[in-house]
Amino acid sequence: MRLRLFAIAALLLCASRPASPADPIRLGVITSRSGSFATFGAMEVAGYNVAAAEINEKGGVLGRPIELLIEDDASNQNAGLAAAEKLAGQNVPVILGAFASSITKPLAGYLSRLKVPLVNTNSADTSITKPGSPYVFRVGQTTDAYADASFDLIKSFPDLKTVAVLVSNDALGHSTEASVREKCKKLGYEIVGAQAYDRGLTDFRPTLNGFKSAHPDVVALSSYEEDAATLLRQAKEVSLSPKMFIAVGATGYALPQFITGAGDAAEYVFSASPWRPEAKFPGAQDLYKRLVKELNAEPSHHAAKSYGGLLAVAEAIKKAGSTDREAIRKALREVKLMTAFGPVSFEDKNGFKNQNPAPSLLIQVQKGKFVVVWPKEVASGKPAYPTPPWEKRRESN
């Protein structure tokens, strides 16, 4: 009798206590919250936060909420590797990151050795997934994909014959230059100038004047945020007037800050861009609004790719039915999603491993705003071409 009364009392006591929430699934994130890539890092964090909120509002994954453990790589490799070591020691099942190719590439090697799945959302250096690793998955486009889209547009203008290339002296810049050179060789364009500069350079005029004497039809660019606006302002100063400026490597030229910083020198500049809210993906406009609210500012494609990446990780955990790293790695191979960022899947093709074959858009600055101009089937406007010489623009102002 006493045992029965004790059991009943125990049940009543348990029933009177509020149910404790399920333990969260903690996922690691490595991005640049400080240093020269901090603007991009803020975009990534916004995308991850919006995705996590969406997942948790729908009940989480496996009945558990998602919690993000965000580590700052301080925009350098060593801090990135230290962050990876810390997160791996906390037994996170997956790590997402980083932003810069120069940080992501060593992370990919390190985490592959530890057999921790790495889902990279933004780094575009081709070599990260070519030849790649079974433990490294990339959501965003590569410099090869950006070059494919860029040269599809360039080919549509038969008067373009010569190209000059100006890129940052880092992993992304070198990958962009290699992609451009490969396309030029394949399609028969002549490269009349090529230069890699150290990031943070303040005077591009000697290089720009050298390009001016070579008379390129196209100037192909890849620069991070701190350089993009300066470079175009100085191109205007020296009157470098190709028929087309195009940022094959996207990066800083696809940020809202580029238009603000370069002013009227940003007009007519084309840039590869993996995503815009005008793109015809389901929910793209709603995602844009949520990102604006999260950032309290205009979002870039970096936020959208991070959003898509976290949704892919959540889907893989659901498919795996557990938080076991190896089970999740295998499940990532089965992910096939259509998100507000666009399609997300991981395929082995053309020498790439675990690469999302997402399409690349081209945008152009027109009247101080980004307009999607390519490919035609998703464009919200037409390309303004050719770029008028600076003198003509001054006459019309």
Order of alpha helices (4+ residues) and beta strands (2+ residues): alpha-beta-alpha-beta-alpha-beta-alpha-beta-beta-alpha-beta-alpha-beta-alpha-beta-alpha-beta-alpha-beta-alpha-alpha-alpha-beta-beta-beta-beta-beta-beta-alpha
